[in-house]
Amino acid sequence: MNKGVGSTLESIGMYHGQKSGVTYLNGLCPGGQNRMNNFALVAYLPDPLRKFLDILRRELVPGCSPHAHVTILPPRPLSGTPDQAIETVRSRILEFSPFEVKIGDVEVFAVSDVVYLGIAAGRESLEQMHGALDVGPLKFEEPYSYHPHITLAQDLTHDQSIELTELARIRWSEFPHSKAFPVESLVFVQNTTRKLWVDLARFQLAPEPSIRR
């Protein structure tokens, strides 16, 4: 998620239905958890990147339950219903076709000591998508300017961030596969009281964008 925002993503949705480019997911909350008015829009990374980065994040932050992703809309409350937000995303992503993102180097947000992977290519497309979707019931005055990235560790002291940054750089240099991946779908997620995120809907990007673009 965005720098300084505490969040752990865990995909626990189940298939529920479809509507013209959007798959609705029956997001089930594990026992003892309540949903919050806190939502985000993300693009999950595919394997082998996902598997590698999930293992790395668990090494850096033991006990977390990651699902590697790049955030399109950082966590926010909705000014409308989840259905209205989903419809907003569904209608506006017609302007976008799949695109490639290449992951860059391990970096640190100085203001929050969040350790993250930067975006070496595809950043402009992510920024355009963020701008197009930060509207209507999803509109939110974010505490930081949008900076697409992949979080590796957060809620750290300054000394911890220095130590974990060095470890993350070593591990990332050992990744043997391509550091690029296609963004072909987005997932709308909702937070719970235990900071686990429930998948609500998946949006597929069409091969050909709308003529409105």
C-alpha positions as CSV (number, residue, x, y, z in Angstrom):
1,M,0.0,0.0,0.0
2,N,1.0,3.6,0.1
3,K,4.0,4.6,2.2
4,G,3.2,4.8,5.9
5,V,-0.1,3.0,5.7
6,G,-0.1,-0.3,7.7
7,S,-1.6,-3.1,5.6
8,T,-1.3,-6.8,4.9
9,L,-3.0,-8.3,1.8
10,E,-4.3,-11.8,1.9
11,S,-6.4,-13.2,-0.9
12,I,-9.4,-15.0,0.7
13,G,-12.2,-14.3,-1.8
14,M,-14.3,-16.9,-3.5
15,Y,-16.0,-16.9,-6.9
16,H,-19.5,-15.3,-6.8
17,G,-20.5,-14.1,-10.3
18,Q,-19.6,-11.9,-13.3
19,K,-20.7,-8.8,-15.1
20,S,-19.1,-7.4,-18.2
21,G,-15.4,-7.4,-17.3
22,V,-15.8,-7.7,-13.5
23,T,-15.8,-10.9,-11.4
24,Y,-17.6,-10.4,-8.1
25,L,-16.0,-12.3,-5.3
26,N,-17.7,-13.5,-2.1
27,G,-15.1,-12.1,0.3
28,L,-15.4,-14.2,3.4
29,C,-14.1,-12.9,6.7
30,P,-12.5,-15.4,9.0
31,G,-14.1,-15.8,12.4
32,G,-13.9,-12.9,14.8
33,Q,-13.2,-10.3,12.1
34,N,-15.4,-7.3,11.0
35,R,-15.1,-5.4,7.8
36,M,-14.1,-1.7,7.9
37,N,-14.8,1.2,5.6
38,N,-11.3,0.9,4.2
39,F,-10.9,-0.2,0.6
40,A,-8.1,-0.3,-2.0
41,L,-7.5,-1.3,-5.6
42,V,-4.4,-3.4,-6.3
43,A,-2.8,-5.5,-9.1
44,Y,-1.4,-8.8,-7.8
45,L,1.9,-10.0,-9.0
46,P,2.1,-13.3,-10.8
47,D,4.5,-16.2,-10.0
48,P,7.4,-16.5,-9.8
49,L,7.6,-12.9,-8.6
50,R,4.8,-13.3,-6.2
51,K,6.2,-16.4,-4.5
52,F,9.7,-14.9,-4.2
53,L,8.5,-11.5,-2.8
54,D,6.1,-13.1,-0.4
55,I,8.9,-15.3,1.0
56,L,11.1,-12.2,1.2
57,R,8.5,-10.2,3.0
58,R,8.0,-12.9,5.5
59,E,11.8,-13.0,6.1
60,L,11.8,-9.2,6.6
61,V,8.6,-9.1,8.7
62,P,8.0,-12.4,10.4
63,G,4.3,-13.2,11.0
64,C,2.9,-11.1,8.2
65,S,0.5,-12.6,5.6
66,P,1.6,-11.0,2.3
67,H,0.2,-11.2,-1.2
68,A,2.7,-9.2,-3.4
69,H,1.0,-6.4,-5.2
70,V,1.3,-2.9,-6.6
71,T,-1.4,-0.5,-5.3
72,I,-3.5,1.5,-7.8
73,L,-5.7,3.2,-5.2
74,P,-4.2,3.3,-1.7
75,P,-6.4,2.5,1.3
76,R,-9.4,4.9,1.7
77,P,-12.9,5.1,3.0
78,L,-15.7,5.2,0.5
79,S,-18.2,8.1,0.1
80,G,-20.7,5.6,-1.4
81,T,-21.4,1.9,-1.3
82,P,-19.0,-0.8,-2.4
83,D,-21.3,-1.6,-5.3
84,Q,-21.1,2.0,-6.5
85,A,-17.3,1.9,-6.2
86,I,-17.1,-1.3,-8.1
87,E,-19.3,0.1,-10.9
88,T,-17.1,3.2,-11.0
89,V,-14.0,1.1,-11.5
90,R,-15.7,-1.2,-14.0
91,S,-16.8,1.7,-16.2
92,R,-13.5,3.6,-16.1
93,I,-11.0,0.8,-16.7
94,L,-12.5,0.5,-20.2
95,E,-10.0,3.2,-21.1
96,F,-7.1,0.9,-20.3
97,S,-5.5,-2.1,-21.9
98,P,-3.0,-4.4,-20.3
99,F,0.5,-3.0,-19.8
100,E,3.9,-4.1,-18.5
101,V,5.5,-3.1,-15.3
102,K,9.2,-3.6,-14.6
103,I,10.3,-3.7,-11.0
104,G,13.3,-1.6,-10.0
105,D,15.6,-1.4,-7.0
106,V,15.1,-1.6,-3.3
107,E,14.5,1.8,-1.8
108,V,13.2,3.5,1.4
109,F,10.6,6.2,2.0
110,A,12.6,8.6,4.2
111,V,9.5,10.1,5.8
112,S,8.1,6.7,7.0
113,D,11.1,4.2,6.8
114,V,9.0,1.9,4.6
115,V,11.2,-0.4,2.6
116,Y,9.9,-1.0,-0.9
117,L,10.7,-1.9,-4.5
118,G,10.5,0.9,-7.0
119,I,9.0,0.8,-10.4
120,A,11.5,1.0,-13.3
121,A,9.0,0.9,-16.2
122,G,5.2,1.3,-16.3
123,R,5.0,4.0,-13.7
124,E,3.3,6.4,-16.1
125,S,0.5,3.9,-16.9
126,L,0.0,3.3,-13.1
127,E,-0.2,7.0,-12.5
128,Q,-2.7,7.5,-15.3
129,M,-4.9,4.7,-13.9
130,H,-4.7,6.1,-10.4
131,G,-5.8,9.5,-11.7
132,A,-8.7,8.1,-13.7
133,L,-10.0,6.0,-10.8
134,D,-9.6,8.4,-7.9
135,V,-13.1,9.8,-8.5
136,G,-16.7,9.6,-7.3
137,P,-17.2,7.2,-4.3
138,L,-13.5,6.4,-4.5
139,K,-12.3,10.0,-4.3
140,F,-9.9,10.5,-1.3
141,E,-7.4,13.1,-0.2
142,E,-4.4,10.9,0.2
143,P,-1.8,11.7,2.9
144,Y,1.0,11.3,0.4
145,S,1.3,11.9,-3.4
146,Y,0.8,8.7,-5.3
147,H,4.1,6.8,-5.7
148,P,3.6,3.3,-7.2
149,H,5.7,0.7,-5.5
150,I,5.8,-2.7,-3.9
151,T,6.0,-2.7,-0.2
152,L,8.5,-5.0,1.5
153,A,8.6,-3.9,5.1
154,Q,6.9,-1.2,7.1
155,D,6.2,0.0,10.7
156,L,10.0,0.1,11.3
157,T,12.4,2.2,13.3
158,H,15.0,4.0,11.3
159,D,17.7,1.6,12.3
160,Q,15.5,-1.4,11.3
161,S,14.8,0.1,7.9
162,I,18.6,0.5,7.2
163,E,19.2,-3.1,8.2
164,L,16.3,-4.6,6.3
165,T,17.1,-2.5,3.2
166,E,20.5,-4.1,3.0
167,L,19.1,-7.6,3.4
168,A,16.4,-6.9,0.8
169,R,18.9,-5.7,-1.7
170,I,21.0,-8.9,-1.3
171,R,17.9,-11.1,-1.7
172,W,16.5,-9.1,-4.7
173,S,19.9,-9.4,-6.5
174,E,19.5,-13.2,-6.2
175,F,16.2,-13.3,-8.0
176,P,16.9,-15.4,-11.2
177,H,13.9,-14.5,-13.3
178,S,12.5,-11.5,-15.2
179,K,11.6,-8.6,-13.0
180,A,8.8,-7.5,-15.4
181,F,5.2,-8.6,-15.2
182,P,2.0,-7.8,-17.1
183,V,-0.8,-5.9,-15.4
184,E,-3.9,-7.6,-16.9
185,S,-6.4,-7.4,-14.0
186,L,-7.1,-5.4,-10.9
187,V,-8.7,-6.5,-7.6
188,F,-10.9,-4.4,-5.3
189,V,-10.2,-5.2,-1.6
190,Q,-11.6,-4.4,1.8
191,N,-9.8,-4.3,5.1
192,T,-10.9,-6.1,8.3
193,T,-10.3,-5.4,12.0
194,R,-7.4,-7.8,12.0
195,K,-5.7,-6.0,9.0
196,L,-6.4,-8.8,6.6
197,W,-7.7,-7.8,3.2
198,V,-10.7,-9.5,1.6
199,D,-11.0,-9.7,-2.2
200,L,-14.4,-8.2,-3.3
201,A,-14.2,-7.9,-7.1
202,R,-11.7,-8.6,-9.9
203,F,-11.6,-6.5,-13.1
204,Q,-10.1,-7.8,-16.3
205,L,-8.4,-5.2,-18.6
206,A,-9.6,-5.6,-22.2
207,P,-6.9,-6.2,-24.9
208,E,-8.2,-3.1,-26.8
209,P,-9.0,0.1,-24.8
210,S,-12.2,2.1,-25.3
211,I,-12.2,4.7,-28.1
212,R,-12.8,7.2,-25.3
213,R,-9.1,7.2,-24.5
